Amino acid sequence: MHLIQFVDQDGKRGVGATEIGVTRRVAGVSTVYELALEAADSGKSLADVVAAHGHGEEIDRAALLAEGRLLAPIDHPDAAHLHVTGTGLTHLGSASTRDAMHKSNQQAEEAPLTDSMKMFRMGLEGGKPAPGQTGVQPEWFYKGNGNIVAGPGQPIPSPAFAEDAGEEPEIAGIYVIGKDGTPCRVGFALGNEFSDHVTERVNYLYLAHSKLRYCSFGPELRVGELPRNVSGMSRILRDGEVVWEKPFLSGEDNMSHTIANLEYHHFKYELFRQPGEVHVHMFGTATLSFADGVRTEPGDVFEIVEEQFGLPLRNSVSWDAPEEVTVRQL
């Protein structure tokens, strides 16, 4: 089952559920957040909760996307209570670009093995522990809250001070925290973990700065386990023409960590187990246009496609105007 959020022709929000290729409106709810909390707090599965609500009219989700009426597949009534985070160096092959990026600023004889490569090797050796055991913790970063989420089809803005505006095609895990503090996985979605790779390349300690950017995920939320093999395509279109495209891989068959290990090392912090909050956690990628020398321009369109996740995730890129930031003494 896949879930979407949309705005209908009367300007009201709704939820759609897709099964066997047919999308119908879910009765009695206006947000996926409502459904997820109901499932989390009742102990029922999300599928059972949706079935209990019943279905209304059939919906053309492709038309909704074309008309700009699809929303991110989950949000929170208070955007400050939706947390966007992520992990890096989690995919087989993901270390090569990062290693080259950071090694370019060092003499090989001084640093034959970068910190990025060390972290990647740690994941290879300890990122897939046996059931009941704890694996090595991954690289982790904070990206922002619900205010930095661009909806499907909406522009992803890049701040004027950014050095780069590059896509990162990956899978996002979607979670709500139940009233008893239990993290509950709602499902997975395509994600564009938009980042500033030029800033990161200056020094790996700038990774935190490079991640404080907008992102996008969706349009559909896939309920259930993540397929072991995710194989999609990431591309950039300029004036309607493809200027770059490359396959991207995810799923545990293509990762150096298990999803369970990544989830444990995020939710082991009590800070991230506050009842009612939403978490969108990006699991990383090994595919970047930046690695192929591509520099995006305003108006370029990112397109991320993987048929197991339904509709493609498309967003253009824009650049914000410079703004003056001052601190006022109270």
Number of C-alpha atoms within 10 A of each C-alpha: 17 24 25 24 28 24 16 14 9 6 9 9 16 20 29 29 25 21 10 7 9 12 22 19 22 25 17 15 16 18 21 25 23 14 20 28 23 17 21 24 15 13 11 12 16 23 16 11 17 24 13 11 13 13 17 13 11 14 17 12 24 13 11 17 19 10 10 15 19 27 25 21 26 28 21 20 11 11 15 13 17 24 22 25 21 22 19 20 28 29 24 20 17 21 22 15 17 23 19 15 21 18 22 12 13 13 9 11 7 9 11 11 12 20 15 23 20 13 18 28 16 18 24 18 13 19 24 21 15 9 9 6 8 15 22 18 18 23 17 18 18 15 25 19 21 23 16 19 20 19 22 25 25 17 22 30 21 23 18 13 11 17 16 21 24 23 30 23 34 25 26 26 24 23 24 27 22 23 16 12 15 17 23 19 21 26 21 27 29 28 25 30 27 24 25 22 23 18 19 21 20 14 15 20 11 15 17 14 17 22 22 19 20 23 27 27 32 31 30 30 28 25 19 15 11 18 13 12 13 19 16 20 17 24 20 23 17 16 9 9 10 14 13 14 17 13 16 21 23 24 20 19 15 20 26 24 29 20 18 15 20 23 16 15 17 21 14 10 9 9 8 17 22 17 15 21 25 32 29 27 26 28 27 24 26 25 23 22 19 18 15 10 8 13 13 21 15 16 16 20 25 28 21 28 20 18 11 15 21 20 18 23 26 24 26 20 20 20 17 13 10 9 9 4 6 6 5 5 4 3
